């Protein structure tokens, strides 16, 4: 199922589908199916263009993110533990990278620190395994390095360092929380990821309070310039499609 999910996400992603259609167009041209090749080439061009426009990309992400609007940390309901899902902090890779690399989803760690300092949680569980491509420490350990600098003490931190995806996050975290006799948690992740993550953790029997951050679809006002394609919008569209596929696949 995992391989199927990844394959479907790759094929439906704007870039993946564009490359596939382009390859089919070239194949059709090589077989002298000129009309078919011409048609597929145009479909590939239009597909990539549409998803790379800020207008479509923002709309796609808004349909997901609007379910969990932003809240100040002090406005979030309290719970014993906040779970912070990985995906925003890359591990150090000495001697090339000596400190964690903060990606755009590193807002998750910052927001968790705000929740702690606002008294909304007593402990923070950082969840994320080791990147098999580069090795080194886990993402949970990398997030710990960051959140320490934000004033959260080690005594308040719990690490889950064995998971590779959202479903594994939920399974492993629930086992750890059983030992702590915790059944109600704050779930901290990006707004785009929250619907899929919330469903996974609730499926494990937890009472989940969403604490969404890292909202991407903020510029929703219409502007003719939003019909001009750019790489950031293409990436954002790909992220939205990945979440749709993940919801479908249940991971």
Secondary structure as GFF3:
##gff-version 3
##sequence-region A 1 251
A	DSSP	alpha_helix	2	12	.	.	.	ID=ss1
A	DSSP	alpha_helix	14	30	.	.	.	ID=ss2
A	DSSP	alpha_helix	34	51	.	.	.	ID=ss3
A	DSSP	alpha_helix	54	65	.	.	.	ID=ss4
A	DSSP	three_ten_helix	73	75	.	.	.	ID=ss5
A	DSSP	beta_strand	81	85	.	.	.	ID=ss6
A	DSSP	beta_strand	89	90	.	.	.	ID=ss7
A	DSSP	beta_strand	101	102	.	.	.	ID=ss8
A	DSSP	three_ten_helix	104	106	.	.	.	ID=ss9
A	DSSP	alpha_helix	107	117	.	.	.	ID=ss10
A	DSSP	beta_strand	123	127	.	.	.	ID=ss11
A	DSSP	alpha_helix	139	149	.	.	.	ID=ss12
A	DSSP	three_ten_helix	154	156	.	.	.	ID=ss13
A	DSSP	beta_strand	157	160	.	.	.	ID=ss14
A	DSSP	alpha_helix	166	180	.	.	.	ID=ss15
A	DSSP	beta_strand	184	190	.	.	.	ID=ss16
A	DSSP	alpha_helix	191	203	.	.	.	ID=ss17
A	DSSP	beta_strand	207	213	.	.	.	ID=ss18
A	DSSP	three_ten_helix	224	227	.	.	.	ID=ss19
A	DSSP	alpha_helix	231	249	.	.	.	ID=ss20
###
